[in-house]
Amino acid sequence: MAVISLDQMAENGDDIECIAFFKTVYEVFQKIVKAFDGSIDHFYNIGGRTVCLRFAGSSLIPYLTPALNHLATKPTSTSALTICIWDQASTSIPFPLTDFIHSLYTASEQHLVDGRGELKHYNNERFRTAFNLGSHALSLLDTKQNVAFYWLNNEPSQLPYYERGAPLRTILHWSLNDKTHQFVHAGAVGLATGGVLLTGKSGSGKSTTALACLNSKLSYACDDICLIATESIPYVYSLYNTAKLKSIEDLQRFPHLVPHTSNADRLDTEKAIIFMDKHYHEKIITGFPIQAILLPHISKQTNTNLKTATAGAALIALAPNTILTIPGAGQIVLQTLAKFVRQVPCYVLEVGSDLSQIPEVILRLLSPPPIQ
């Protein structure tokens, strides 16, 4: 990983303040790597692109890698993105701009950080910066050099469950999104030949639907966040292998998952998370063509049924959580999603209490009609 000089970047017309900030952070990371006798690199194939997680020290590895383990790939010197990662507690080397970090906690949000954590003075066409007040994590990206930084101002063990379940989401969104690829708040299950995208607001039944398919012919790609490609044949890529269940009652509907819950001692304040690759490796699929969009809805009936839905209804189910939860998502994302929902048929999936019917209904939808 090479960072071009400050003078060279300035000649290219980039914001000098952002350049200096990025360069300072990079120099500190290099200092930490040297102190630890080198970095620890992990490589992943995400959406067909190789991403390198470069750790200074090992303290964050057990917290940031389990959700991505199913995408591990061979090392390469030509990664599409390199993310440099370290934490304050284990390295004992302070962040280079102490006053800047202090301001993140004390300044009014309307002057410094927007509602999704973006830092107003450190975001432009080239550089992206965001701070999450919940996880105490700072994310930076230089889109020109495809180099990012993730710094945790906390003990790794204090990393919130949502960050362990979907690590580095902000940086990956910034880097991997383009005109045909988009992070979405959705789940996905299917076969190698094709499957369905599951979308809707939290609590609509996405996770219930995805997890109910574990004991069927269907494979599990995700139940909360994934990457879609909106080209001629829409495609979904698995991103995190993390299953999330909103409540203890939801978890108890799947008793075989209870022993595998990674945060069983904190379910009074956290959603249950299960790293599926660790316990159901054979059921994980990394992607497939999208044949339909399903809008799960928990019904009071026993049976599970399908009803035709409009592309507009699918967009309403898909867009708000996608846009509101990811820094930088906006009008372009909305246009991409509007195009996507018109590419495949959409249905409401009325989820009944007999969970065994869910995969049967989906498999019937995916099965080609008999030849007359």
HELIX and SHEET records of a PDB file:
HELIX    1   1 LEU A    6  GLU A   11  1                                   6    
HELIX    2   2 ILE A   16  ALA A   35  1                                  20    
HELIX    3   3 ILE A   61  LEU A   64  1                                   4    
HELIX    4   4 PRO A   66  LEU A   71  5                                   6    
HELIX    5   5 GLN A   88  THR A   91  1                                   4    
HELIX    6   6 THR A   98  THR A  106  1                                   9    
HELIX    7   7 GLU A  109  LEU A  112  1                                   4    
HELIX    8   8 LYS A  120  TYR A  122  5                                   3    
HELIX    9   9 PRO A  156  GLN A  158  5                                   3    
HELIX   10  10 TYR A  161  GLY A  165  1                                   5    
HELIX   11  11 ARG A  169  LEU A  176  1                                   8    
HELIX   12  12 LYS A  206  ALA A  212  1                                   7    
HELIX   13  13 ILE A  248  GLN A  252  1                                   5    
HELIX   14  14 PRO A  255  HIS A  260  5                                   6    
HELIX   15  15 ALA A  264  ARG A  266  5                                   3    
HELIX   16  16 MET A  276  HIS A  279  1                                   4    
HELIX   17  17 HIS A  281  LYS A  283  5                                   3    
HELIX   18  18 ALA A  311  THR A  325  1                                  15    
HELIX   19  19 GLN A  331  VAL A  341  1                                  11    
HELIX   20  20 GLN A  357  LEU A  366  1                                  10    
SHEET    1   A 6 ILE A  40  ILE A  46  0                                        
SHEET    2   A 6 ARG A  49  PHE A  55 -1                                        
SHEET    3   A 6 LEU A  81  ASP A  87  1                                        
SHEET    4   A 6 VAL A 147  LEU A 152  1                                        
SHEET    5   A 6 ALA A 137  ASP A 142 -1                                        
SHEET    6   A 6 PHE A 127  ASN A 132 -1                                        
SHEET    1   B 6 SER A 219  CYS A 222  0                                        
SHEET    2   B 6 HIS A 181  LEU A 191 -1                                        
SHEET    3   B 6 GLY A 194  THR A 199 -1                                        
SHEET    4   B 6 GLY A 287  ILE A 298  1                                        
SHEET    5   B 6 TYR A 235  SER A 238 -1                                        
SHEET    6   B 6 ILE A 225  ALA A 229 -1                                        
SHEET    1   C 6 SER A 219  CYS A 222  0                                        
SHEET    2   C 6 HIS A 181  LEU A 191 -1                                        
SHEET    3   C 6 GLY A 194  THR A 199 -1                                        
SHEET    4   C 6 GLY A 287  ILE A 298  1                                        
SHEET    5   C 6 CYS A 346  VAL A 351  1                                        
SHEET    6   C 6 ASN A 305  ALA A 309 -1                                        
SHEET    1   D 2 THR A 242  LEU A 245  0                                        
SHEET    2   D 2 ALA A 272  PHE A 275 -1                                        
END                                                                             
